[in-house]
Amino acid sequence: MPQYLLSVVHPADFDPAQVGEEDMQRMFAQVGAFNEELRTSGSWVFAGGLMPPSDSTVVDATGTEPVLTDGPFAETKEYLGGFWVIEAADLDAALAIATKGSAACEGKVEVRPFQSE
């Protein structure tokens, strides 16, 4: 079955610390229920939330010595906040799943198929 990456997209100015505790707990519960639905349906492969871009490190080993740089690779309007890897029969099924994921996390979700082997 094809696999898809569902990327949770946050606006660049999104700061989880500024989300109220009640709102954060509601979203956690919604995402937890969505995750359980994925597991039960057999669509679940893997998922994870990510720390903010400020916690990232870029590694460039294209030269003679690796160069490590603190912070995000690029300045963008949006950033990847988390993701699911799912299995779905086709793109339409993946989009239906992503619709539920978007509602659960109350944000945009980008759907991308993995390259076939």
Secondary structure, 3 states (H helix, E strand, C coil): CCEEEEEEEEECCCCHHHCCHHHHHHHHHHHHHHHHHHHHHCCEEEEEECCCHHHCEEEECCCCCCEEEECCCCCCCEEEEEEEEEECCCHHHHHHHHHHHHHHHCCEEEEEECCCC
